[in-house]
Amino acid sequence: MTQDRIQEGDLAEVIGKRFHRIVTINAGAEIQSHKGIIQMDDLIGKPWGSVVKSHNGNTFFILQPALTDLVKHIPRNTQILYPKDIGFVLLSLAVGPGQRIVEAGTGSGALTIAFAHAIGDSGKVFSYDMRPEMQQVAAGNLRRAALESRVELKTRDIAEGFDETNVDALFLDIPNAYDYLSQARAALKPGGFFGSILPTMNQVTQLLSALQSAHFAFTEVCEIMIRYYRTEPDKFRPVDRMVAHTGFLIFARPLTIDAELSAEMGLEAEDYLNSEGIA
């Protein structure tokens, strides 16, 4: 959405007192809430950022939803990646227009939506999940965000490998990512971007060992924490709650090393490639 005024088919974020919903604007439809009813016909043609009244006089704000809002408010039946993690994933995998991205572990499609938003109309996301019910939820969320044309959903066990080769980036949101590095290497372009998210330390250490054995390097592990602050000038201070640990993010790059060179390099070179200095 780039126009200045609300049009039919747009996604709109409707915010009132104890009311927050993202809706699709359809002529003749209405938005119902405990604070009254808003006719969508009354919204079409208004500027974004308008303040409107429900039928019984309560105030609502009509905004264009940000990507973080689309992600946080998608219908879901699994835990989704938090926006704080998604933003760092996009930057660390260098995701941009025209790229081809593979992900495994579609879930409800939060990261899928972010990937699809970032790659533009000329890119493509290939998203794998073994659970057909998850793919159905993700498909609905992609349609809601008008991004379904940029994504191909595949219901399959990635142990069979990925159909794609020479992709720009690959992200695994599965608990045993370390079991699928050969499949990841086969799909990634030389020197491409690999990423994963894992909740526990023992999973991370298993993945680190597997990455080293599979000749991935420039490995990084981090976690993202975010703390919000109250916005009243006279009461400026941290809010009472914060989103702390949600998962460990792991990033690495595949190296092209033939068998002879690998034997020559030995453990010393492996330590160098995965050292803090090179990362």
Secondary structure, DSSP 8 states (H G I E B T S, - for coil): ---SB--TT-EEEEEETTEEEEEE--TT-EEEETTEEEEGGGTTT-BTTEEEE-TTS-EEEEE---HHHHHHTS--SS----HHHHHHHHHHTT--TT-EEEEE--TTSHHHHHHHHHH-TT-EEEEEES-HHHHHHHHHHHHHTT-GGGEEEEES-GGG--S--SEEEEEE-STTGGGGHHHHHHHEEEEEEEEEEESSHHHHHHHHHHHHHTTEEEEEEE---B--B---GGG-SB-S--B----EEEEEEE----HHHHHHHHHHHHHHHTSTTT-
